[in-house]
Amino acid sequence: MATQNSDEARKVILVHGMWMSGLSLRFIGNRLSKKGWQVVYYSYPSMFGAFGKSVDELYALWQIHNSSRTHLVGHSLGGLLILAMMQKYQLKELPRSLFMGCPVKGSAVAKKMEASRMGRTLLGKSINQLVGGKENVHGNKIGVIAG
């Protein structure tokens, strides 16, 4: 198999979900690496960090990695983070994005958890995003895997 230099390599940023870290996507990242992808992990404080700050940090990371050629994969809340980035920065015609188990229309479980004090504590500062979901307002190419 021919090796690609880093400028030509296919790139992907993996964004974890709620209560997770970048380590949670290592299995997928390792498989992608074996297939020739350059993998970057974005880790953020899903419960206690400001969602808007995470959106800005993800955007900065995406720009560093030649954004016009870098795909995005988000698990659960990570997908909502990617959609929020698309919306905030009015991003159009992005490379493909893939969301795994992402509550794009809002999470029924989060809505039930929102009704209790303990549930609100567990959802932390991401509660509004999980309950409300996000839309793909700019028509970017996205795929959603639900299971």
Secondary structure as UniProt FT lines:
FT   TURN            6..8
FT   STRAND          10..15
FT   TURN            18..19
FT   HELIX           22..25
FT   HELIX           26..34
FT   TURN            35..36
FT   STRAND          37..42
FT   TURN            46..48
FT   HELIX           51..64
FT   TURN            65..66
FT   HELIX           67..69
FT   STRAND          70..75
FT   HELIX           77..88
FT   TURN            89..90
FT   STRAND          97..100
FT   TURN            104..105
FT   HELIX           108..113
FT   TURN            114..115
FT   HELIX           117..123
FT   HELIX           124..126
FT   HELIX           127..132
FT   TURN            137..138
FT   STRAND          142..145
//
